[in-house]
């Protein structure tokens, strides 16, 4: 699928890096071919295993065999795979030999994996399974810090990086128009590529085949309702360096940012059911107190408290609007 997807991969790479690019936790902290100069060879000359052995970061669960690499590389390659992402990819791709060189073709294959497996909303849009471009673009921005968001995430505005203002120095380096044009070009390529369409269809489960057939018959292409917990197993993996607490292994997570839960990338358990049973092994008699009626508060047109103002954004379609209690 790489040839069909290359227009989008090229645009992403224009903001992320080249095949030998690396950083050690902050954008631009290892310019040029840093591995060649300091480790003796470029990452394209290393095996996937060697690259993993050089990676570090704060998330110990993602170190290779539990050992932090002495080079402490973080994001590596054209698509800037961080330790947890590269670990997730190598563990998810069937029959992948980690002795394979981390060469350009392999990196491009990882790029395709990120789009279609790790970020299925992106892949499903590119395959024509749904028409929600904004949501697909937003998911793409979650994966690549240089890609602009399509709508506000409550912290960053449309056109900025999903991780704007973080301590890693991430910024969006790609325009909204460039992303839209590339995604639509890839969608067209995949629609016309009968061989790829057949391959994808063969890999679908029976249930997804029926849904896909139904959509083609009736000309509909909408996102199906979620059947899994609304937590992406990999959403947290950037946050171990985006919100670090200096001098500590623990993370400093901004108040109200609920999606920054640190969970093992490959061992996500569904959220436990809330216990609604009010029974207890002990019975305590407590007096019944009737709360006083709540008096409605009148709005004050002269109120100038900035904390009471509504969130202002530069677009009409704001899907996540933070409130004071969130």
ABEGO torsion letter per residue (X at the ends): XAAAAAAAAAAAAAAAEBAABBBAGBBGABBEBAAAAAAGBBAAABBAAAAAAABBEABAAABBGGBBBAAGBBBBEAAGBBAAAAAAAAAABBGBBAABBBBAAAAAAAAAAAAAAABAAAAAAAAGABABAAAAAAAAAAABAABBBABBAGABBBGBBAABGBAAGBBBABBAAAAAAAAAAAAAAAAABAAAAAAAAAABBAAAAAAAAAAAAAGBBBBBBBABBBBBAAAAAAAAAABBBBGBABBBBBBGBAAABBBBAAABBBBBBBBABABBABBBBBBBBBBBBBBBBBBBAABABAAABBBBBABABBABBBBAAX
